[in-house]
Amino acid sequence: MNTLVDNARSAAHVSGEIIVRMESGAEIRFPVAQNPRLAHGTHQQLNHIEISPFGLHWPELDEDLSFRGLLEGNYGQFQKKPKA
């Protein structure tokens, strides 16, 4: 899917996942638990999603994710701790 020609139609928090529906009918889904900022958000905060041509923004949680990153499996994952 090319995000430059396929736009997001909607985005919502449903049962622990963010579900983005594209105009083409495709869906992007990812678990909230895989993102450190989203993992601690309330249902209301998680459902307040602003959609731009390039990605998603959660104003109360100060989180931005690009469609390109989401398609590559980058959900803003927790960073691995460096070995001591």
Secondary structure as UniProt FT lines:
FT   TURN            3..5
FT   STRAND          8..14
FT   TURN            15..16
FT   STRAND          17..22
FT   TURN            23..24
FT   STRAND          27..31
FT   HELIX           32..34
FT   TURN            36..37
FT   HELIX           38..40
FT   HELIX           43..47
FT   STRAND          50..51
FT   STRAND          55..58
FT   HELIX           59..61
FT   STRAND          63..66
FT   HELIX           67..71
FT   TURN            72..73
//
